[in-house]
Amino acid sequence: MRLYNAHLRSQAPPYLEPAAEAGDAEAMYYLGEIHRLRHMGMTREALEWYRRAAEHVEPYATLWVSSAMLAATVAISLALPKEA
């Protein structure tokens, strides 16, 4: 987490991944953040890390998962044909 907070995000994953795989929700959240920020938007990898962290009741990850679900719902509703 220190590497992430020191703006050395690109160096953090090798240290965060073992912790995340061992069930550390905070490490999962930070991996999601790294993927999202690296690609300047939500990616499948970021959402997957957020989802895993949310399953461990990580509050910020839960917000990102909820936000992604809401965005998907809105996109789907806008793509549906309008009823006459």
N, C-alpha and C positions, 0 to 999 in steps of 0.2 A: 504494500500500500504506500510505503514511503516513496518508492520510485514514481508511482502514479501521481502522488501529491507534489512531487518535486518536478513535475512536467517532463518526466522521463518515461512516458507511457510506452514507447516502443521497446523499452528494456524490461518492462514489468511482466509480460505474459509468461515467460519461462518460470517465474517465481509464483505467479498467481494460479497457473493451471494445476499444479499438484495439490494446492490447497483447495481449489474449487472441486477437483475430482474427489477429494476426501470429504466434501460436504460443507465447506466453508462458504456460507451465503454471501458474506461481504466480498470474498474473492470472486465469486460468480458475478456479482453486481459490477465490480470494477472491470472484469473481462468484457461484460456487455458494454460498459462505457467506452472502453478502449476501441472495440469494434465500431460502435456508433460514431465516435468522434473521428476515427481514422478514415471512415468512408463518408463523413459529413452527412450522415443520415442513418435511419434505421436499416439494418441489414438482417438477414435471416440468422446469422451467427450471433449478432447482438441480441436479437429477440429471444433466441434460444437460451443464452446465458441469463438474460433477465427473467425468463420463464422459470428456469431452474432455481434462481435466487428467490423468486416470488413463492415457489413451493416451500421454501424454507422461511417464509414470512419476512423477507427483507422488504421494508416499506417502500423504498425508492424504486426498486425493481418492480414491485407490484403496480406502482403508478405508471411506469413505462409500458408494462404489459397492458394495463387498462387503456392507456392512450392509444396504443397500436390497435387494440380491438375496436375502439370507438372509431378510429380513422378508417379501418377496413369496413365497418358497418356503414359509415357515411358514404364511402366510395361505392359500395354495392348498391345502396339505395339510390344514389344518383345515376347509376348505370342502368337501373331497371326502367322499362318503359312506363311512361305516365299513363294512369288510368283515365279514360275519357269520361 
